[in-house]
């Protein structure tokens, strides 16, 4: 068995060796911090190590196309993309064909004058037709945002229609033609693509006599 004096001597020697190692490390690190060239060399070595250890093939491509730096064009492109985002909405239409576009997932209290409630998205379009063949088509996003309590959009006043509405609905469902039939059995059939090509509203799509 080792004597206590011998054990104490070994511990003291161990501590003195650790102190010497720490002093040597401090002198080494201080020498790097005080010498810009040594510091740069250490940074380079670290970067090379990171590259060799974790580096992989380039995931992007280099291009000579300078148009990517056209900030105005990029902002416009982002705005166009934002304009096309489909946000879920509920379209409320009253008995007088006034309309609200509700940006919410459900309605707890349905107003008494509700004619239709349609769950769709804000890129869907509203179609409205008056009793004299006046047509209006508008994207729901462009009609504004409403709440259940707010006043509905009066389509007749908003678009300056000269007659009362006979029909108002969203166009989210699939169809090929719009077909209109009068009480006197006069019929008109309009292709969907032609219908969506109209840009000026109101447009007379069916001339009606008294």
GIKALIN-V424121 format. One record per residue. SS is DSSP state (2 for helix, 1 for strand, 0 for the rest). D_CENTER is the distance of its C-alpha to the mean C-alpha in Angstrom with 1 decimal. Layout:
BEGIN
ss=(SS;SS)
d_center=(D_CENTER;D_CENTER)
END
This chain:
BEGIN
ss=(0;0;0;2;2;2;2;2;2;2;2;2;2;2;2;2;2;2;2;2;2;2;2;2;2;2;2;2;2;2;2;2;2;0;0;2;2;2;2;2;2;2;2;2;2;2;2;2;2;2;2;2;2;2;0;0;0;0;0;0;0;0;0;0;0;2;2;2;2;0;2;2;2;2;2;2;2;2;2;2;2;2;2;0;0;0;0;1;1;1;1;1;1;1;0;0;0;0;1;1;1;1;0;0;0;0;0;0;0;0;0;0;0;1;1;1;1;1;1;1;1;0;0;0;1;1;1;1;1;1;0;0;0;1;1;1;1;1;1;2;2;2;2;0;0;1;0;0;0;0;0;0;1;0;2;2;2;2;2;0;0;0;0;0;1;1;1;1;1;1;0;0;0;0;0;0;1;1;1;1;1;0;0;0;0;0;1;1;1;1;1;2;2;2;2;2;2;0;0;0;0;0;1;1;0;0;0;0;0;0)
d_center=(78.0;76.9;78.3;76.1;77.1;75.9;72.5;72.0;72.9;70.3;67.5;68.6;68.6;65.1;63.7;65.4;63.9;60.4;61.0;62.2;59.1;56.8;58.8;58.5;54.7;54.5;56.6;54.4;51.1;52.7;54.0;50.5;49.0;51.9;51.8;48.7;49.7;49.9;46.6;44.9;46.6;45.2;41.6;42.1;43.6;40.6;38.1;40.2;40.4;36.6;36.2;38.9;37.7;34.0;33.3;31.8;31.1;28.7;25.2;24.2;26.2;27.9;27.7;29.7;27.0;26.7;23.9;21.3;22.7;22.0;19.7;19.4;18.5;15.8;14.3;14.6;13.0;9.8;10.1;10.8;7.8;5.6;8.5;8.3;5.3;7.8;8.2;11.7;14.5;18.2;20.2;23.6;26.4;29.8;33.3;33.4;30.2;28.3;24.6;22.0;18.3;17.6;14.3;16.0;17.1;20.8;23.6;26.6;29.0;28.9;30.6;34.0;33.3;30.3;30.8;27.7;24.6;22.0;19.0;16.4;12.9;12.2;12.6;16.0;19.0;21.9;25.4;28.4;32.0;35.0;38.6;39.5;36.9;34.3;30.9;27.5;24.1;20.9;17.2;16.4;13.5;16.3;18.7;17.2;16.6;19.7;21.4;24.2;26.7;25.6;27.4;26.1;25.6;29.0;28.2;31.8;32.0;28.5;29.3;33.0;34.2;38.0;38.3;37.0;34.2;35.2;31.9;28.3;25.7;22.2;22.2;20.1;23.3;24.9;27.7;29.7;31.7;32.0;35.6;37.3;40.8;43.0;45.8;48.2;46.6;45.2;42.2;39.4;37.0;33.9;31.9;28.1;27.3;29.7;28.2;24.7;26.3;27.5;26.1;28.5;28.8;30.9;32.5;35.8;35.3;38.6;41.7;43.6;47.1;48.5)
END
